[in-house]
Structures are given as C-alpha cells and as structure tokens.
Amino acid sequence: MRALRENVVPVAFLVLWVAVSGYTLHALKGLRALRVVQATMDLTVTRPAPEHAAFTADGEAR
C-alpha cells in the first residue's frame, strides 16, 4: 500500500497539474492582452538650435 501511495499520488498530482495548466492556457487564449502588438515609430534626433544651446544658472544665454 505504501509503494502504491508513493507512486500513484505524485503521478496523479502531475496529471492534474498538466490538465489544469492546459485548460488555463486554452481559456486565456481568447484574452486581448495576449495578442501580439506591433507598431512602427519614426524618431528623428537633431541638435538644439544655437540660440537655445546653453544657459547659465541665472538664465542668460552664453
């Protein structure tokens, strides 16, 4: 009886775990948050204009 308990209980737990995990993944398949989001972004980096390039602590341009 002890050998049966030591072998069947972990296997039954594993089977239950796999079944619940599979059902959960199947149920979550319909959620909108799991869909892939693809986007394109254009980014242009330029230097600041010379008149606004640097300021001193009192706000005067250098």
Backbone atoms as SQL, in Angstrom:
CREATE TABLE atoms (id INTEGER PRIMARY KEY, chain TEXT, resi INTEGER, resn TEXT, atom TEXT, x REAL, y REAL, z REAL);
INSERT INTO atoms VALUES
  (1, 'A', 1, 'MET', 'N', 0.830, -1.208, 0.000),
  (2, 'A', 1, 'MET', 'CA', 0.000, 0.000, 0.000),
  (3, 'A', 1, 'MET', 'C', 0.869, 1.264, 0.000),
  (4, 'A', 2, 'ARG', 'N', 1.986, 1.213, 0.731),
  (5, 'A', 2, 'ARG', 'CA', 2.869, 2.372, 0.790),
  (6, 'A', 2, 'ARG', 'C', 3.506, 2.640, -0.571),
  (7, 'A', 3, 'ALA', 'N', 3.932, 1.587, -1.269),
  (8, 'A', 3, 'ALA', 'CA', 4.527, 1.759, -2.595),
  (9, 'A', 3, 'ALA', 'C', 3.515, 2.331, -3.573),
  (10, 'A', 4, 'LEU', 'N', 2.274, 1.884, -3.447),
  (11, 'A', 4, 'LEU', 'CA', 1.216, 2.416, -4.315),
  (12, 'A', 4, 'LEU', 'C', 1.024, 3.906, -4.057),
  (13, 'A', 5, 'ARG', 'N', 0.982, 4.297, -2.788),
  (14, 'A', 5, 'ARG', 'CA', 0.798, 5.704, -2.430),
  (15, 'A', 5, 'ARG', 'C', 1.989, 6.547, -2.888),
  (16, 'A', 6, 'GLU', 'N', 3.203, 6.035, -2.760),
  (17, 'A', 6, 'GLU', 'CA', 4.386, 6.787, -3.149),
  (18, 'A', 6, 'GLU', 'C', 4.515, 6.946, -4.655),
  (19, 'A', 7, 'ASN', 'N', 3.877, 6.091, -5.426),
  (20, 'A', 7, 'ASN', 'CA', 3.979, 6.160, -6.876),
  (21, 'A', 7, 'ASN', 'C', 2.758, 6.773, -7.548),
  (22, 'A', 8, 'VAL', 'N', 1.580, 6.465, -7.050),
  (23, 'A', 8, 'VAL', 'CA', 0.354, 6.924, -7.711),
  (24, 'A', 8, 'VAL', 'C', 0.036, 8.372, -7.360),
  (25, 'A', 9, 'VAL', 'N', 0.238, 8.762, -6.122),
  (26, 'A', 9, 'VAL', 'CA', -0.124, 10.122, -5.714),
  (27, 'A', 9, 'VAL', 'C', 0.687, 11.170, -6.480),
  (28, 'A', 10, 'PRO', 'N', 2.018, 11.046, -6.597),
  (29, 'A', 10, 'PRO', 'CA', 2.745, 12.061, -7.386),
  (30, 'A', 10, 'PRO', 'C', 2.355, 12.061, -8.866),
  (31, 'A', 11, 'VAL', 'N', 2.102, 10.887, -9.425),
  (32, 'A', 11, 'VAL', 'CA', 1.693, 10.823, -10.831),
  (33, 'A', 11, 'VAL', 'C', 0.312, 11.449, -11.008),
  (34, 'A', 12, 'ALA', 'N', -0.597, 11.187, -10.086),
  (35, 'A', 12, 'ALA', 'CA', -1.932, 11.788, -10.172),
  (36, 'A', 12, 'ALA', 'C', -1.851, 13.309, -10.026),
  (37, 'A', 13, 'PHE', 'N', -0.997, 13.776, -9.128),
  (38, 'A', 13, 'PHE', 'CA', -0.817, 15.221, -8.975),
  (39, 'A', 13, 'PHE', 'C', -0.254, 15.837, -10.250),
  (40, 'A', 14, 'LEU', 'N', 0.726, 15.179, -10.866),
  (41, 'A', 14, 'LEU', 'CA', 1.310, 15.680, -12.105),
  (42, 'A', 14, 'LEU', 'C', 0.275, 15.726, -13.223),
  (43, 'A', 15, 'VAL', 'N', -0.539, 14.686, -13.330),
  (44, 'A', 15, 'VAL', 'CA', -1.592, 14.658, -14.358),
  (45, 'A', 15, 'VAL', 'C', -2.587, 15.782, -14.122),
  (46, 'A', 16, 'LEU', 'N', -2.989, 15.984, -12.870),
  (47, 'A', 16, 'LEU', 'CA', -3.915, 17.067, -12.550),
  (48, 'A', 16, 'LEU', 'C', -3.299, 18.425, -12.865),
  (49, 'A', 17, 'TRP', 'N', -2.027, 18.591, -12.533),
  (50, 'A', 17, 'TRP', 'CA', -1.312, 19.853, -12.807),
  (51, 'A', 17, 'TRP', 'C', -1.280, 20.143, -14.306),
  (52, 'A', 18, 'VAL', 'N', -0.941, 19.151, -15.102),
  (53, 'A', 18, 'VAL', 'CA', -0.862, 19.337, -16.552),
  (54, 'A', 18, 'VAL', 'C', -2.245, 19.649, -17.124),
  (55, 'A', 19, 'ALA', 'N', -3.264, 18.971, -16.624),
  (56, 'A', 19, 'ALA', 'CA', -4.632, 19.213, -17.116),
  (57, 'A', 19, 'ALA', 'C', -5.091, 20.631, -16.783),
  (58, 'A', 20, 'VAL', 'N', -4.865, 21.064, -15.571),
  (59, 'A', 20, 'VAL', 'CA', -5.287, 22.416, -15.175),
  (60, 'A', 20, 'VAL', 'C', -4.483, 23.461, -15.937),
  (61, 'A', 21, 'SER', 'N', -3.197, 23.241, -16.115),
  (62, 'A', 21, 'SER', 'CA', -2.372, 24.185, -16.874),
  (63, 'A', 21, 'SER', 'C', -2.828, 24.272, -18.325),
  (64, 'A', 22, 'GLY', 'N', -3.124, 23.129, -18.927),
  (65, 'A', 22, 'GLY', 'CA', -3.604, 23.119, -20.305),
  (66, 'A', 22, 'GLY', 'C', -4.936, 23.828, -20.446),
  (67, 'A', 23, 'TYR', 'N', -5.843, 23.585, -19.498),
  (68, 'A', 23, 'TYR', 'CA', -7.139, 24.264, -19.546),
  (69, 'A', 23, 'TYR', 'C', -6.957, 25.769, -19.374),
  (70, 'A', 24, 'THR', 'N', -6.072, 26.175, -18.465),
  (71, 'A', 24, 'THR', 'CA', -5.843, 27.604, -18.236),
  (72, 'A', 24, 'THR', 'C', -5.279, 28.270, -19.481),
  (73, 'A', 25, 'LEU', 'N', -4.301, 27.637, -20.098),
  (74, 'A', 25, 'LEU', 'CA', -3.745, 28.209, -21.327),
  (75, 'A', 25, 'LEU', 'C', -4.790, 28.273, -22.435),
  (76, 'A', 26, 'HIS', 'N', -5.639, 27.266, -22.526),
  (77, 'A', 26, 'HIS', 'CA', -6.697, 27.270, -23.530),
  (78, 'A', 26, 'HIS', 'C', -7.709, 28.381, -23.245),
  (79, 'A', 27, 'ALA', 'N', -8.057, 28.568, -21.976),
  (80, 'A', 27, 'ALA', 'CA', -9.033, 29.598, -21.607),
  (81, 'A', 27, 'ALA', 'C', -8.468, 31.004, -21.809),
  (82, 'A', 28, 'LEU', 'N', -7.175, 31.180, -21.582),
  (83, 'A', 28, 'LEU', 'CA', -6.568, 32.509, -21.728),
  (84, 'A', 28, 'LEU', 'C', -6.286, 32.872, -23.173),
  (85, 'A', 29, 'LYS', 'N', -6.436, 31.931, -24.073),
  (86, 'A', 29, 'LYS', 'CA', -6.131, 32.201, -25.478),
  (87, 'A', 29, 'LYS', 'C', -7.003, 33.307, -26.050),
  (88, 'A', 30, 'GLY', 'N', -8.184, 33.480, -25.547),
  (89, 'A', 30, 'GLY', 'CA', -9.096, 34.484, -26.077),
  (90, 'A', 30, 'GLY', 'C', -8.909, 35.873, -25.513),
  (91, 'A', 31, 'LEU', 'N', -8.036, 36.066, -24.554),
  (92, 'A', 31, 'LEU', 'CA', -7.863, 37.390, -23.963),
  (93, 'A', 31, 'LEU', 'C', -7.169, 38.328, -24.944),
  (94, 'A', 32, 'ARG', 'N', -7.578, 39.565, -24.945),
  (95, 'A', 32, 'ARG', 'CA', -6.988, 40.539, -25.860),
  (96, 'A', 32, 'ARG', 'C', -5.566, 40.889, -25.464),
  (97, 'A', 33, 'ALA', 'N', -5.241, 40.806, -24.185),
  (98, 'A', 33, 'ALA', 'CA', -3.913, 41.207, -23.719),
  (99, 'A', 33, 'ALA', 'C', -2.825, 40.270, -24.224),
  (100, 'A', 34, 'LEU', 'N', -3.175, 39.064, -24.619),
  (101, 'A', 34, 'LEU', 'CA', -2.168, 38.115, -25.050),
  (102, 'A', 34, 'LEU', 'C', -1.856, 38.223, -26.538),
  (103, 'A', 35, 'ARG', 'N', -2.593, 39.036, -27.258),
  (104, 'A', 35, 'ARG', 'CA', -2.314, 39.199, -28.679),
  (105, 'A', 35, 'ARG', 'C', -1.057, 40.028, -28.878),
  (106, 'A', 36, 'VAL', 'N', -0.373, 39.772, -29.954),
  (107, 'A', 36, 'VAL', 'CA', 0.874, 40.479, -30.241),
  (108, 'A', 36, 'VAL', 'C', 0.553, 41.875, -30.750),
  (109, 'A', 37, 'VAL', 'N', 1.252, 42.855, -30.216),
  (110, 'A', 37, 'VAL', 'CA', 1.079, 44.238, -30.639),
  (111, 'A', 37, 'VAL', 'C', 2.314, 44.625, -31.437),
  (112, 'A', 38, 'GLN', 'N', 2.098, 45.099, -32.644),
  (113, 'A', 38, 'GLN', 'CA', 3.193, 45.542, -33.484),
  (114, 'A', 38, 'GLN', 'C', 2.970, 47.003, -33.846),
  (115, 'A', 39, 'ALA', 'N', 4.046, 47.772, -33.825),
  (116, 'A', 39, 'ALA', 'CA', 3.944, 49.187, -34.142),
  (117, 'A', 39, 'ALA', 'C', 5.250, 49.653, -34.766),
  (118, 'A', 40, 'THR', 'N', 5.166, 50.751, -35.475),
  (119, 'A', 40, 'THR', 'CA', 6.345, 51.375, -36.074),
  (120, 'A', 40, 'THR', 'C', 6.432, 52.794, -35.551),
  (121, 'A', 41, 'MET', 'N', 7.636, 53.207, -35.201),
  (122, 'A', 41, 'MET', 'CA', 7.824, 54.554, -34.697),
  (123, 'A', 41, 'MET', 'C', 9.010, 55.177, -35.414),
  (124, 'A', 42, 'ASP', 'N', 8.827, 56.391, -35.900),
  (125, 'A', 42, 'ASP', 'CA', 9.916, 57.139, -36.520),
  (126, 'A', 42, 'ASP', 'C', 10.429, 58.152, -35.509),
  (127, 'A', 43, 'LEU', 'N', 11.726, 58.203, -35.342),
  (128, 'A', 43, 'LEU', 'CA', 12.340, 59.102, -34.379),
  (129, 'A', 43, 'LEU', 'C', 13.477, 59.840, -35.062),
  (130, 'A', 44, 'THR', 'N', 13.434, 61.170, -34.975),
  (131, 'A', 44, 'THR', 'CA', 14.484, 61.999, -35.544),
  (132, 'A', 44, 'THR', 'C', 15.142, 62.773, -34.416),
  (133, 'A', 45, 'VAL', 'N', 16.453, 62.661, -34.329),
  (134, 'A', 45, 'VAL', 'CA', 17.195, 63.352, -33.278),
  (135, 'A', 45, 'VAL', 'C', 18.041, 64.428, -33.943),
  (136, 'A', 46, 'THR', 'N', 17.866, 65.669, -33.498),
  (137, 'A', 46, 'THR', 'CA', 18.636, 66.793, -34.044),
  (138, 'A', 46, 'THR', 'C', 19.259, 67.567, -32.887),
  (139, 'A', 47, 'ARG', 'N', 20.280, 68.341, -33.216),
  (140, 'A', 47, 'ARG', 'CA', 20.902, 69.194, -32.208),
  (141, 'A', 47, 'ARG', 'C', 19.970, 70.355, -31.898),
  (142, 'A', 48, 'PRO', 'N', 20.025, 70.894, -30.692),
  (143, 'A', 48, 'PRO', 'CA', 19.215, 72.072, -30.383),
  (144, 'A', 48, 'PRO', 'C', 19.715, 73.279, -31.163),
  (145, 'A', 49, 'ALA', 'N', 18.831, 74.237, -31.358),
  (146, 'A', 49, 'ALA', 'CA', 19.200, 75.457, -32.064),
  (147, 'A', 49, 'ALA', 'C', 20.307, 76.184, -31.285),
  (148, 'A', 50, 'PRO', 'N', 21.227, 76.854, -31.983),
  (149, 'A', 50, 'PRO', 'CA', 22.367, 77.503, -31.298),
  (150, 'A', 50, 'PRO', 'C', 21.941, 78.529, -30.256),
  (151, 'A', 51, 'GLU', 'N', 20.854, 79.257, -30.481),
  (152, 'A', 51, 'GLU', 'CA', 20.473, 80.286, -29.524),
  (153, 'A', 51, 'GLU', 'C', 19.910, 79.691, -28.229),
  (154, 'A', 52, 'HIS', 'N', 19.533, 78.411, -28.245),
  (155, 'A', 52, 'HIS', 'CA', 18.999, 77.763, -27.047),
  (156, 'A', 52, 'HIS', 'C', 19.911, 76.630, -26.575),
  (157, 'A', 53, 'ALA', 'N', 21.135, 76.632, -27.040),
  (158, 'A', 53, 'ALA', 'CA', 22.024, 75.504, -26.764),
  (159, 'A', 53, 'ALA', 'C', 22.439, 75.437, -25.300),
  (160, 'A', 54, 'ALA', 'N', 22.735, 76.549, -24.669),
  (161, 'A', 54, 'ALA', 'CA', 23.200, 76.520, -23.285),
  (162, 'A', 54, 'ALA', 'C', 22.757, 77.774, -22.555),
  (163, 'A', 55, 'PHE', 'N', 22.463, 77.626, -21.289),
  (164, 'A', 55, 'PHE', 'CA', 22.075, 78.756, -20.446),
  (165, 'A', 55, 'PHE', 'C', 22.895, 78.718, -19.185),
  (166, 'A', 56, 'THR', 'N', 23.133, 79.880, -18.616),
  (167, 'A', 56, 'THR', 'CA', 23.835, 79.950, -17.344),
  (168, 'A', 56, 'THR', 'C', 22.828, 79.757, -16.207),
  (169, 'A', 57, 'ALA', 'N', 23.313, 79.736, -14.984),
  (170, 'A', 57, 'ALA', 'CA', 22.441, 79.493, -13.822),
  (171, 'A', 57, 'ALA', 'C', 21.394, 80.593, -13.652),
  (172, 'A', 58, 'ASP', 'N', 21.714, 81.832, -14.056),
  (173, 'A', 58, 'ASP', 'CA', 20.746, 82.926, -13.896),
  (174, 'A', 58, 'ASP', 'C', 19.838, 83.096, -15.116),
  (175, 'A', 59, 'GLY', 'N', 19.912, 82.185, -16.082),
  (176, 'A', 59, 'GLY', 'CA', 19.008, 82.201, -17.210),
  (177, 'A', 59, 'GLY', 'C', 19.504, 82.927, -18.428),
  (178, 'A', 60, 'GLU', 'N', 20.721, 83.489, -18.391),
  (179, 'A', 60, 'GLU', 'CA', 21.257, 84.195, -19.547),
  (180, 'A', 60, 'GLU', 'C', 21.918, 83.203, -20.500),
  (181, 'A', 61, 'ALA', 'N', 21.759, 83.471, -21.779),
  (182, 'A', 61, 'ALA', 'CA', 22.382, 82.609, -22.788),
  (183, 'A', 61, 'ALA', 'C', 23.860, 82.885, -22.858),
  (184, 'A', 62, 'ARG', 'N', 24.635, 81.820, -23.088),
  (185, 'A', 62, 'ARG', 'CA', 26.092, 82.003, -23.244),
  (186, 'A', 62, 'ARG', 'C', 26.445, 82.308, -24.664);
